[in-house]
Amino acid sequence: MKTDNLFYKLFQIEPSLVFDLMGLPVPNVAYQFQSLELKEFSLRLDGLFVPDSPDSKLPLILIEAQMQPDERLYTRIQNELSTYIHQYQPPNPVVVLVIYPERTTERPIANLSNYLAYWGVHRIYLAEIPAQKSLGGDLLRLMVLPPAQVVAVGQDLLRRIRQDGAPDDYVEWVVETLVRRFPQSARSKIMEMLGLVELKQTRFYQEVYGEGKVEGKVEGKAEGQREERREIARNLLKANFSPEQVAQLTRLPLAEVQELNSSQPGVAGARIPAVGGVDDHE
């Protein structure tokens, strides 16, 4: 999944997280991202995090999110930094934060430790961020957790966001991350899984049930009714509705829906939690 914008959005919401990840003191100054053109390479430097302050002691931070192996990453960083410093001659020190999902993604180079020290490169590995250490750290971990854990952790993060009175930008970030993690699922399904909308308010529910389409499809010959309902049930299960919800929507026995669910190819991961009846689901 394309992740650069996710990192930029989160760091813009919580700039202090960048400094925490690098183990640097957090300045009492706002930071924002800039996109600069590097003429020599005919490209733009997108991930430059700069302070809203004339203080030349504050660092400029180049953020590189490297979620796939790249043999030439460190060479590219060196070339970009050299060109940027030559072209713009910033008075501030420049440091680099490279974000890897895990250590195996990194492709070391000769004399790596000297390179890192010379160019001021800090590395973090998302899989190694301790759980429950900070809200920002747990948000980052959401990007690399096994799919079966993502929804439950996302729900827990939303509870913490509400309890902390954090801005709605955090909620949007969680939703966007799950949309990227599960590209086969529509945004509305993701919000249902996270409990952000009531089931009966969703477009999907209204299309297949609320507007009477389920009832219309199952009308007709008696021998065709059950198979029609079973087909609707399969589609609902694929859309990550729980067996309990599907049984209520299609009026099929729960045991039959569970049997359909177990026979679905590649059944895995979290489904929308069933809490009471359809009317009281959140």
C-alpha positions, 0 to 999 in steps of 0.5 A, a space after each residue: 500500500 502507498 503509505 507516504 501520505 499516511 505518515 505525513 498526515 500523522 506527523 502533521 497532526 502530532 509533530 512531536 511524534 517525529 522527535 520521539 521516534 528519533 529520541 530528540 528533544 521536542 521543540 515548542 515550535 510547530 512543524 509543517 511539510 514542504 515540497 521542494 523541487 530538486 532541479 538536478 534530479 527533476 523531482 520534488 522533495 516531498 517529505 521535508 519537515 520544517 519548523 515555523 520558526 527562524 531559529 537556525 538551531 532547529 533541525 530540518 527533517 527529511 522523512 523517508 517511508 521505505 516499506 519495500 526493500 530498496 538497494 539504492 535507498 541510502 545512495 538516493 538519500 545522499 544524492 538528494 541531501 547533497 543537492 538540496 543543501 547545495 541548491 537551497 543552502 539552509 542555515 538549519 541542520 538537516 537530519 533524516 528519519 527512515 521508517 521501515 516496517 521491519 528490519 528485514 526490509 532494510 538493505 545495508 550498505 558498506 560502512 553503514 554506521 559511518 554513513 548514518 552518523 555523517 548524514 544524520 540518519 535515524 532509523 525506526 522499525 514499526 514492528 519494534 515500536 512497543 505497544 501501549 507506549 504512546 497513542 502515536 506509536 500505536 497508530 504507527 503500529 496499526 500499519 504493520 499489524 497482522 490483518 487479523 488484529 487490525 480491526 480490534 486494535 483500530 477499535 481500541 485506538 478509537 476508544 483511546 482517542 475519544 477518552 483523550 479528547 483527541 482531535 477528529 483528525 486521529 479518527 480519520 487517520 485510523 479509518 484511512 489506514 484501514 482503507 489502505 490495509 483492506 483495499 478490497 473493502 469499501 470505506 463504508 464497510 471499514 467504518 462499520 467494522 470500526 463501529 463508527 456508524 450504525 448498521 441500519 444507516 449504512 448504504 449497503 444495508 439500505 441497498 440490500 435490506 432497508 429498501 426492501 430488496 432482500 424481501 423482493 429477492 426472496 419472493 417467488 417460488 418456494 424452492 428458490 427462496 432459500 437459495 436466494 437468501 443463501 446467496 445474499 448471505 454469502 455476499 454479506 459475509 464477504 462484506 464482513 458482516 458477522 454471522 449473527 447479523 447476516 442471520 437477522 438480515 436474511 432470516 436464515 437460521 444462524 447455524 446455516 449462516 455459520 456453515 456458509 461462513 465456514 465454507 467461504 474461501 479464505 475465511 480469516 480476519 475480524 468481522 463486525 462484532 455482533 452486539 445484541 440485535 441489528 437495531 442496537 448495533 454500533 
